[in-house]
Amino acid sequence: MDFMKEYEKWLASPVLTAQERTELEAIKDDPKEIEARFYGPLEFGTAGLRGTMYVGLHNMNIHVVRWATQGFADVICAEGEEGKKRGVAICMDCRNHSMEFARAAAEVCAANGIHVKIFESLRPTPELSFAVREYHCQAGINVTASHNPKEYNGYKVYWEDGAQLPPHHADAIAKRLEVLDVFNDVRIMPYDEAVKAGLIEVLGEETDEKFLANVMAQVNDKETVAKVADSFKVVFTPFHGTGHKLVPEALKRLGIKQLICVPEQMVIDGDFPTVVSPNPENPEGFYLAVDIAKKEGADFILGSDPDADRVGIMVRTGDGEFKVISGNQTGVLMLDYLIGAMKRSGKLPEKPVVLKSLVTTEMARKVAEVNGLQCYDTFTGFKFLAEKKDKLENSGEGNVIMAYEESYGYMLGSFVRDKDAVTASMMLTEMAAWYASQGKTLADALAELYEKYGYYAEHTYNLVMPGLDGLKDMANLMKSLRENPPAEISGVKTAARKDYSDGSVIDCATGEKSAMELSGSNVLRFEMADGTSVIVRPSGTEPKIKVYVMTSGKDGAEAQANLEEYGKWVDSLKK
């Protein structure tokens, strides 16, 4: 694509507002900036779109949202009149322009004759997944950039099962976008006109109540919560986002009396003024919550990300400090508790199954198998976890009680097909209260799990590669690791290599090649002679390569030492 030609086309478009034209004119003498914005469109993948909010073809703005929606609308219309009638549910988070983008998407859908159910205001991502399923919609759209910095926004698309779009539908949209002009081929019906025509319907508290009824149906032990409710204290922060309403409501319905919400972060604000990054993976964002927790003598801290699909926790240690628990550790704690709680309450189904992404700790597999459950891996992404859940349950092979990823995403129950911080927050609180009834903190509980199941340690390294050169660097690193795979890493021999692009497995000692179930993703896995796994994959949403090291040891110190040794090899990849 000729980026200067595309830039001039946008500059000349009568569709642009005066403000947008001024923004483009301000970069007329900056060819590198023009290239960055117009060298090509944002790539439409199974996660939809995500980018910085500027005027340009390679950015998130109202024109790109309309264009993407027209491509999606064409795919929905291909389902026939029934698909258009079933329509699309639309939701948005707290980010700047999210409501504007959501309404723009609704206008395009309506203009294409597709019935729209749009939320009156911001809602958690899992509620969008729920709404698609509850109202039997053909599809869903969620305007969110999850936990990305404030400059970003995104556009996630869902299909009728409530999961993010399967690859073949994403490909169909991408193909449509190749032929659709960003300005000339988009149909738009003004919002108020579409409401009058009955093509846009607004969702509100009635959907919240239906969603919350399903959340509360996951409760296992309200009695124990009631026993400790007078003294058990929880601090919660939604990081200025969509968890501000339904997470506290779910905890109150659970029976939590001592719930303290961080006041500054209960304010809805797309600039996220109190944090550098609104990401529960980053402990520094919890500083206000920690101050309150120490002052109030709280038992633990919960934090949901801006679209409330992910949740992180901090737990009180013996010295009264608060420490971060990783997504891997949180998932293991919740899984072990859930199995026990479901057994005690008689809720554990026949053929119980746990699902995890292939980059999630192997400790989860150990917990599952010791307790008589099966554990399956999928590719990273809840669309794959949802797909596996449906496959197992529809065939009668198993019933999934929990699916999770190391990046703080947890799916419980059968009413959503995406990460769900609302239900996970409720379950984590029930769990913390149960341990508190035994005089234990979650830090105590985690220490006991390591004693019981073994000492595991994991770390995710991010090799950031920004800009146009970054895309080439990422591709070159993956190519190099395929063509010259390491015979050893940090002094330990590589026992097997797995390439998930073609599903191949190579035994490094014999050279024997075999196949595995998973294939079709740009992921490499090196299984080491000491049982460690090193997994390398490009991020699907950010300009970086992620390297996951998952190891173990005879005790915590040895597991940590192993992790640090492998980390030296990861550092060498940056050079």
N, C-alpha and C positions, 0 to 999 in steps of 0.2 A: 504493500500500500504506500502510495506517495503521501507522506505525512503533511507536507506543505500544502498540497492540493486539498487534502481533507480539512486542514485548518482553515483554509480560505473558504471552503464550502460552508463550514460552520459559521464563520464570521459573517458570511453573506446571507445566512438563513433568516427569513422574516419571523421564524418561530422564536428566536432568541429574545430574551428580555433585554432592556437597556443595560441592566446590571451585568448580565452574562456577557454581553458584547464588550463591555468595559473590561471585564476580567480577561477576555481573550486578547483584546488590544494591548493590554499591559504586558503581554509576553511576546509581542511581535518581533522584538529584537533579541529573543532568546531561543535560538534554534534547538538547543538541547531540551528545553522545557516543552517546546512545541512537539518535538519528536516523542517525548515521553507520554504526552497526552493523546497523540494522534497516529502513532506508528501502527496501530491496529486496535480492534475492539477488545474490550474485556472478554476473556475466554469464558464461555458458558459451559460449566461442567455439572457433575452430579450434585455439587454443593451450590449450584446457581452462580451468582456473581458476587464479588467482593472487591472493593477498591476505595481509594481516597475520594473525597467529595469535592471535585473541581469540575469545571466545564471542559468537556473533552470526550472523545470516543472511548478512551481507555480509563475512564473515571466513572464514579457513581454520581449521576445527576438525573434530573427528571426526564431528559430526552432518552438516555440509555435505559431507564426503567420502562418508559413507554415502549421502546423498541423491543426490549426483552419480553415484555408482556404480550406484545403483538405476536411474537414467535411462539410463546406459550399458548396464547389464545388459539392460534392455528392448529396446534397439536390437540387442544381440548375439543375444538370444533370437528376435528377428524373423527371423534368418537360419536358424532351424530347429534341429533336433536336431544336425545336423552342425556348425553354428556353435558350439553349446554344448559339443560334444565336443572340437572343436579348441581352444576355450577362450581364455584370456587369460594373457599373461605380465605379471608385476608386479615392479617394481623401485623402489628408493628411494635418495635421496642421504643426506648427512650431517646434514641439518638436524634441529633439535629437532622431535620428534613424527613424523618421516618414517616410521620403522618402524611406529609405532602406526597412522598413517594407511594405510600399505600393507596391514597386516594387516586393518584395518577394511574396506578395499576387497575383500580376498580373502574375508572372511566374507560380504559381500553377494553377491559373484559366486557363491560356493558355494551360498548359500541359494536362488539362482535356477537351480541346476542346471548352472552353468558351470564347467568344469574350469579350475583355476588352477595356473600354474607361477610360484611366487614365489621370488625370490632370497633366500638364507639371510641375506644382509647387504647393505650398500650396494654399488652397482655403478655404473660410468659409464653415462650415458644411451645412448651408442652401442651398448653391450652389450644394452640392452633392445630397441633397434631390431633388432639382430642376432638376438636370441632369438625375436622374433616371426616373423622370416623363417625361421630355422633349424628351428624346431619347428612351422612351418606353423600358427601360432595365428591365431585369427580377429581378435584385437585385443591391445592392450597398454596398461598403465597405468604411469605413472612419477610417483612423488611427489617433486617437486623444484621449487625456485624459482630454479634456475640460479644466476646471479650476484647476485641481489637481496640487500639487507641481511638481517641475521639474523632480523629480526621477521617475515619473509615465509616462506610455503611455497606450494606449487602442486601442480597435478594435471594432468598432460599425458596425453592419450589418443592411441593409435595404432591404425591399422587393419591389415589382413592383409599389406599390402605393407611394413610396418615404418616407414612414414612417419606423421607426425602426421595426425590425422583430417581427411579432406576436408570442405569446407564443408557438403555435403548431409547427411553423418552428424552433424556438429556441430549443424546446425539441428534434426535429428530428436531429438537428446538435449535440446536447449534446449526443444523443444516438450513433451517428456515431463516435464521439470522444472517446467513451468508448471502441470501438473495433479497432480504428486506432492507430498504433504505431507511436510515435512522429517522428521517423527517417525513418523506413522502408516502411511505407505505403503512403508516400507523393510523388506525381509526380511533377517534376519541369522541365520547359522548359526555357533555358537561355533567358533573356529579349530581347537581340538584335535579336536572332533567331525568337522569337515570333513576333517581330515587322515586320521582313522580311516576315514571313508567313502570315501576315495580321491579326494575332490574337490579337495584341495590337495596339490600336489607341490612339493618344495623343490629349487631349482637351486643348484649350487655350482661347484666347481672344474672339473668336466667341461665346463661351458659356457664358463668362462674360457679353457680350452685350445682349444676350437673357435674362439672369437672371436680369440684370439691367433694361431692358425694362419692365419687370413684376413688379419690385420694384417701378419704377416711375409711373406705372399705379395706384398705391395706393394713390398717392398724391390727396388731396382734395382742397387745397387752396393756390395755388402758388402765387396768386395775393397779398395776405396779406404778404407773405414772401418777395415779391419784395418791398413792401412799407417800410419794416423795414431793408432791407438788408444792407444799408449803415452803420447802427449803431449797428445792432444785432450781437453779437459775441459768437461763440461756441468754446470751447476747447475740443479736442478729443484725447484719447489715446487707442491704440489697445493692450496695455500690451505686446508688442513684437510679436504679433500674426497676424492671417490671416485677421483681419479687416483693416489692414494698407492700402489696396488699394481700396476696393469697398465701404467702409463706407464714406471716404472723397469724392469719386467720386459721390455717391448718393446725398450727401449734396450739392455738387457744382451744380449738375443738378437740385436740388430743388430750387436753386437760392441763396444759402448762399455765401456771398462774404467775410465775416470776419470769416474764419475757421482757427483756430490755432491748429496744431497738436503737441503733446509733442515730441520734436525731439529725445530725448534719448530712448523713448519707441516705436518709429516708426521703430527702428532697429529690424529685425527678429533675435530672439535669444532664443533657447530652454532652456537656463539656467536662463532666466528671471532676468538679473543682477540687475535691479533697484527695484525689489519688493521681499518681502518675499514669497508672494503668488499671482499669477496672477489672482486674483478672484475679480470681480467687487462688490462682497458682502462685501469685506474688505476695509473700507474707507482709511486705511493707505496706500494702493497702489496708491491713487490719489494725494499724496503729491506734486509731480512735476506739475501735472495739476492744483492743487490749487494755487501754486505759480504763475504760468503763468496767471491763471484766475483773480487773484487779481491785478496783474501788468497791465493786458490788460483791466480790467473792463468788463470781460466777463459776459454773462447772465447765462450760465449754462455749465456743464461739462458732457461729454459722455465718457464711457469706455466700450469697448467690450472685452470679455474674449478671450483666445488664439485661439479658433476655431470659434470665432465670431457667436456663437449661442445665447449668453446671453449678455445683456447690462445693465449697471448700470449708474445712474446719480447722480450728486451733484448739488444743486441749491443755488443761491445767496439769502441770507437773508437780512433783512432790515439794519443790521449793517455792511453789506459788507462782511460778512463771508460766507463760503460755507458749507452746511450741506448735509449729505447723505439722500436720499429718498429711503425707502425700496422697495423691489420688489412688495410687496402688494400695497404700495402707488403709485408707478410708474404705475402699471397696472390700478388702479382706475382712476388716472389722465388721462391716455391714453384712457381708455374706455369711460369716460364721454366726453372727447374732440371728440373722434371718432364718437360717436353717434350724437353729435351736428354738426360736420363738414360734416358728410354724409347726414344729413337732409338738411343742407344749400346748399350742392352741388347737391342734388337730387340723391345721390348714395346709400341711405339706402335701402336695398332690402326688399321684402315682407317677413313676418315671420322672422324677424332678431333674431339671437340667440347669446348668449355669452357662452363660455365654460371656466371652471376653474377646477383645481385639487381640491380634497376635503380638502386639507390643505391650500388652498388659502383663503384670507379674505372673510368673508360674506358681507363685504361692497360692493364687486363687484356685488353680487346678488341684493343688495338694489339699486345700480345705474342702473342696467339692468331693474329691475321691475318697478321702478319709471318712467323710460323712455319708458315703454311698450315693453321691450324685455324679452324673456325667458332666464333663466340661468340654465345650467346643470353642475353637478359635475362629474368628472371621477377620476380614480386612478391617482397617481403621475406618470408622464411620458408622453411625447408627442405622443407616439404610441397610448395611450388610448384616448388622445384628438383628434388625427387624425382619429382614428377609429370612434369616436362619431360624428365627423364632417361629415365623409363620410356617415354614417348611416342616419343622419338627412337629409342631402342634397339629397341623392339618393332616399329616401322615400318621399321627398317633405314636410317633417315635419317642416323644418326650414333652414335658410341660416346663417351660422356662419360668423360673422363679425370680431370676435377676440377670440383667445383662449390663456389663460395664466396660469402660475404657479408663486407662490411667490418667487421662486428662480431665478428671473430675466429673465425668458424665455417668449417670446411673439411670437405668430404666427398670421400673418395678410394675407389676400388674400387667393387665392386657388392654388398657384403655388408651394408651398412647404408643406411638412407634418412634419415639425420639428421646433424647436425654430429658430428664425431668427433675429439676431442682426442688420443686414444690413437694412432691412425694418423697424424694430422697431426704429432704430436710426434716420432714415428719418422722421418717424411719430412723434417721440418725439421732433425733431427739428422744424417740422412744427407747432406742438402744442405750443412749447415755444415761437416761433415767433408770433403766433396768440395772445397769452397772452401779449407779449411785445408790440404789437400794441395797446393794451388797457392800457398800463402803468403798467402791473402786471408781477411779477416773478412767477415761478412755486410754490414757497413757498406760495405766496399770493393765488394762485389758489387752492392749497391743503387745506389751511385754510378755504376757501369758500366752498369746497366740504364737509368738516366736518360739517360746519354750515348747509348745505343743507340736507345731508344724515344721519347725526348722527356721534358720536365719537366712532371710532373703534380703537382697538390696538391689535397688534399681536407680538409674539416673537417665534423664533425657538431655542430651547435648544438642544445642541449636547452632548450626553453622550458617550464620546469616549471610546472604549473598544478594544485596539489593541491586535494583536497576537493570538495564538491558544486559549488561555484562554478567550480572548475577545469574540470569536464566541460562546463559552459556556455561558459566562455571558449574552450576548445578548438574547440567547434562553431562559435562566433561568428567565430573567426579564419579557419577554413576557409571559412565562408560569405562572409566579407568578401573573401577572396582570389579567390573565384569570381565574385562580383558586381562587384568593382572590381579586376580584375587589374592589376598594375603595368606601365605602358607602358615603363618603364625601371627598372633596379636599379643603384644606385651609379654613375649616369651612363652606363650601357651600355643600349642599346635591347634590348627583348625581341623576339626574332625569331619564336619560336613558343611556344604554350602547349599543354600536354598535360594532359588531365583523365582520370585512369585510372578514375574512377567510371563514365563512359560510353564510354571509349575514344576520345574526340574529340581532334583536333589542329586548332588554329587557327593559320594563317599570319598573323602580326600585321601584315605589310606589305599583304597583299591582302584579309585577312578570310576567305580561303578555308578551308572546313572539310573535314577528311578523317577517316578512322578508322584506328586502329592495332590490333595483335593483342591487346594486353593491355587488359582492362577489368574492372570489378567491385570496385575497391578505392579507398578514400578517400585518393587521392594526387594532388598537383598537381606539374607540372614546368614550369619556365620555362627555355627554351633561349635563351641570350643571343647577341647579334651577334658577340661575341668567342669563341664556342665553349664558354663556361661553361654548366653546368647547375645550376639551383637547384631542389631537390626538397623539398616540404613534405608531411609526413604525421603524423597522430597515432600515438603509440606504441600497440601492441596490448597491452602488459603493464604500462605505467606511466603515471601522470598527467602526460604531457608531449607537446608537439608537437616533432617532430624536423625540423630543417632541414639538408639536406645540400648543401654547396657543392662542386662538382667543377670544377676549372679547370686551366689549363696556362699555360706561358709559354716564352719563348725560352731561359730558364735558371731555375735554382732560385729566385733572388731575385725575378724577375718573377712567377713562379707564386705565390710566397708573398705578394707585394704585392697581387696580384689577389684572393687569398683574404681578405686583411685588408679590402680595399675592400668586398667583398660582405658581409663580417661586420658592417660598420656598418649595412647595411640590415636584417640579421637582428636586430641589437640594437634597431632601431626598432620591431620587431614586439612587443617586450615592453611598450611604453608604451601 
